[in-house]
Amino acid sequence: MKLGVVVNVFNEMIKNGEIDEVFDIMIRLKEKRVIKILKKFDTKTSAILMKKMRIKKEEDENKTKEEE
């Protein structure tokens, strides 16, 4: 799907209060694609999603350490 279409769909989902669903989709995408999408969002939305990604990354790292 083209970047502009994806961003429009995500923006519509965010307006409808579905930011968690957008996050769930984005974590499954390749990093390069996520960065391009984040650049198209407004600053507030990008900051929220990036914070969620940092938290998820830290949780995943903690899980890995606990398993060792």
C-alpha positions as CSV (number, residue, x, y, z in Angstrom):
1,M,0.0,0.0,0.0
2,K,1.2,3.5,-0.8
3,L,2.6,5.6,2.1
4,G,0.0,8.4,1.7
5,V,-2.8,5.9,1.8
6,V,-1.4,4.2,4.9
7,V,-0.9,7.5,6.7
8,N,-4.5,8.6,5.9
9,V,-5.9,5.4,7.2
10,F,-3.8,5.6,10.4
11,N,-4.8,9.2,10.9
12,E,-8.5,8.3,10.6
13,M,-8.0,5.5,13.1
14,I,-6.3,7.8,15.5
15,K,-9.1,10.4,15.2
16,N,-11.5,7.6,16.1
17,G,-9.5,6.8,19.2
18,E,-7.8,3.7,17.9
19,I,-4.2,4.7,18.5
20,D,-3.5,1.4,20.2
21,E,-4.6,-0.5,17.1
22,V,-2.3,1.7,15.0
23,F,0.5,0.9,17.4
24,D,-0.2,-2.8,17.1
25,I,0.0,-2.6,13.3
26,M,3.1,-0.5,13.3
27,I,5.2,-2.9,15.5
28,R,4.7,-5.6,12.9
29,L,6.2,-3.4,10.1
30,K,9.8,-3.0,9.1
31,E,11.7,-0.3,10.9
32,K,12.4,1.7,7.7
33,R,8.6,1.8,6.9
34,V,7.7,2.8,10.4
35,I,10.2,5.7,10.3
36,K,8.6,7.0,7.0
37,I,5.1,6.8,8.5
38,L,6.2,8.6,11.7
39,K,7.6,11.4,9.7
40,K,4.2,12.0,8.1
41,F,2.3,12.2,11.4
42,D,2.0,15.3,13.5
43,T,4.5,15.8,16.3
44,K,2.2,14.8,19.1
45,T,1.1,11.6,17.4
46,S,4.6,10.6,16.5
47,A,5.8,11.3,20.1
48,I,3.0,9.1,21.6
49,L,3.8,6.2,19.2
50,M,7.5,6.4,19.7
51,K,7.0,6.4,23.5
52,K,4.9,3.3,23.2
53,M,7.6,1.7,21.0
54,R,10.3,2.5,23.6
55,I,8.3,1.0,26.4
56,K,7.6,-2.2,24.3
57,K,11.3,-2.5,23.5
58,E,12.2,-2.2,27.2
59,E,9.6,-4.8,28.1
60,D,10.9,-7.2,25.5
61,E,14.5,-6.7,26.7
62,N,13.5,-7.4,30.3
63,K,11.7,-10.6,29.2
64,T,14.8,-11.8,27.4
65,K,17.0,-11.1,30.5
66,E,14.5,-12.9,32.7
67,E,14.5,-16.0,30.5
68,E,18.3,-16.3,30.7
